[in-house]
Amino acid sequence: MVGRFVYRLVIYVTLFAFALQGCRGQNFVADEELMPYVHEYMSFLKDNKIGMQFQTKFVVSFNPFLDAFRFAGYAEGMDKDKEVNVYVSKSVWNRSNEGQKRWLIFHELSHDIFNLRHGTCELMKPQMDIKDNMETFEIAKKELAEVLKNK
Ligand SMILES: [Zn+2]
């Protein structure tokens, strides 16, 4: 009788833990300014029915160290399949147009989440062009969707 009670209790506690996990979702952290662009990437994946692995860590943040190395962004979590850790240079961000900002976030998150390498498509070219804008981004985004769908 007691054994049966303990058995049930274990099941309830397990179910509760799973429910809690579901509510909490991924440990999603992004700088406030970067957050809308990260959400745009998530919507892009959803709209194109591109699934991704559950990430135990999901961080997208500004990192002042990048300025010293002249990097626009860095995907520290690349090849770590359960971790997203993207750094963005604040100074590059501040002088980027809306198309370039999207370009940067989409580029780094595609490195980090899907391990996409440079040269895979236009969006994964090693460096953004000074002339990149919303128009060139939208074209590159469509190509990226095809690459990820066929991955
Ligand atoms: Zn890159």
Boltz pocket constraint, residues with backbone or C-beta under 6 A from the ligand:
constraints:
  - pocket:
      binder: B
      contacts: [[A, 73], [A, 107], [A, 111], [A, 118], [A, 124], [A, 125], [A, 126]]
      max_distance: 6.0
